[in-house]
Amino acid sequence: VLPINRSSRIKSIETFNSKKEHATTEENIGLTLYDHENVEAGMVLSDNKIPLIKKEFKAKLFWLSNKDLKIGEELIIKCATQESRCIIKKINERIDSSNLEVIEIDANILKETEVGEVIISSEKDLVLENFNEIPELGRFVIIKGLDIAGAGIITQL
């Protein structure tokens, strides 16, 4: 169980009004565990490839909001079922999404429809992976206020 680095065993696999012996990818299931102390919604279970636990990572971020993104601004990141407050620590490159040309290096803002190569710092430990390794743990959305303001992929941990 990540990010708390605990081992546990699955007690049951459950679906709406029934239990199952096994589950496959893309099924909507619930799991009950034998040892479930300190396990919370948003945590990740893994039995083979162990993803990394990080608070800071590099990403490509597509900015959707008509409100500019500013370095250091408090935002919310959602990755898989995880959620944490975060800030954009650095905007390494500001990129025009229509032609992929670099507009600015070491930028302070990102404007609507621009792509940024950014460094994101989260308040909580997040279970992450590069998008090319485990896509489900390598993509995220950014919430500004109550709106989804950006979406991105993790490029380096």
Buried (B, 14 or more C-beta within 10 A) or exposed (E): BBBEEBEBEEEEBBEEEEEEEEBEEEEEBEBEBEEEEEBEEBBBEEEEEEBBBBBEBBBBBBBBBEEBBEBEEEBBBBBBEBBBEBBBEBBBBBBBEEEEEEBBEEBEBBBBEBBBBBBBBBEEBBBBBBBEBBEEBBBBBBBBEEEEBBBBBBBEB
